[in-house]
Amino acid sequence: MHRVAETLRDRIKTLRKKAKLTLDQLAPQAGLSKSYLWELENRDLPRPSGEKLAGLAKALNVTVDYLLGGDPTENLETAEDKAFFREYEAMSPEARAQLRRLAKALDK
């Protein structure tokens, strides 16, 4: 059985590898430097700022709460769904309509 990541650094590394991203690829997506991201994954640093956590969560398609392990009822799938819905809400009405049509076609 797959071990659930317990710490922030474990969750970041696990999610990055699941997304098949290198540190070089994830860092700009999250608005972080590669060296800072490496330190987050490999050292016990104080908790990053909310802004840094938000950028990282967005780049990894999860919620900040999931990264921090703050909600024991939130699993990876739920966190991904919440992150997707957050992006969906920010889309134009036309893009949302197109995505709904695509979802209906995939469900058939």
N, C-alpha and C positions, 0 to 999 in steps of 0.2 A: 504494500500500500504506500502511496506517495506521502511523504512527511509534510505536514503543514508548516510553513515558515512561521517562526515565532517572533522574530525581531524585525524591526524596520529594515535593517540591512539585508536580512534573509529574504524578505518580501521583495525588495527592490531587485536583488540579483535574480531571484527566481522568475519574476515577471519579465525582466529584461531578456533572460535566456529563453523564456517561453515565446517571446515576441521575435526571437532570433536577431536581436539588436546588439551591436557592440557598444562599448562605452562611447566611442567616437560618434556613433549614430544617435544614441539616446541623448547625450549631453545637449546638443543644440535644440532638440525637440522639447526638452524639459527646461530650457533656458539656464542651463548650468554648465560649468566648465567640466571637461573630462576629468581633471584632477580632483575636483570636489566630488563628483559622482563616484570616482574610485574610492575616495575616503569614506563616503556614505556606505559603500558596499563592504569595505574592509576594516573599518575602524569603529570604535564606540565613540562617536561624536555626540555632542549635545543635539537635541532635536532641531532639525532645520526650521527656518521660518515658515510661516503659513504660505507665503508667496512661493517659496521653493518647493514646498510639499504639493501645492496646487499644480504647479508646472509639471512636476514629476508624475503626479496622479493622472493628469490629462494625457501626458505622453505615453503612459502605460495603460491607459483606458480603464482606470479603476477610480475609486473614490479616495480622498485623503483618509477618511475613517478606516478604510480597508488597509491602507499602507501602515497606519498606526496601530492596527489591531484593536481599535476602540470599540467596535461593536461585535461581540462574540457571535451574534446571529447572522452577520454578513459574511457570506462565503465569496469566493472569487467570482462565481457566475453572477451573483447578485450585484457585486461591485461593478462588474463589467456592464451589466444591464443599466445600472444607475448612470454610469459614465456615458453610455450610448444615448440614453434618454436626454441627458444634459446637452449633448451635441445636437440631437434631434430638435430640441426646443430652440436652439440658436439658428437653425436653418431657415431659409426663406420658405414662404408658403408653397412655392412651386417645387422646391427640393423635397419638402416633406410629403407632398402629394406623390411625387415620383417614387420616393422611398416606400410609401404605403402600397403603391401599385406593384412594386418589385416584391415586397413582402408577401402580398397576396399570390403572386405568380409562383413564388418559391414554396408556398404552403400547399399548392395543389399537387 
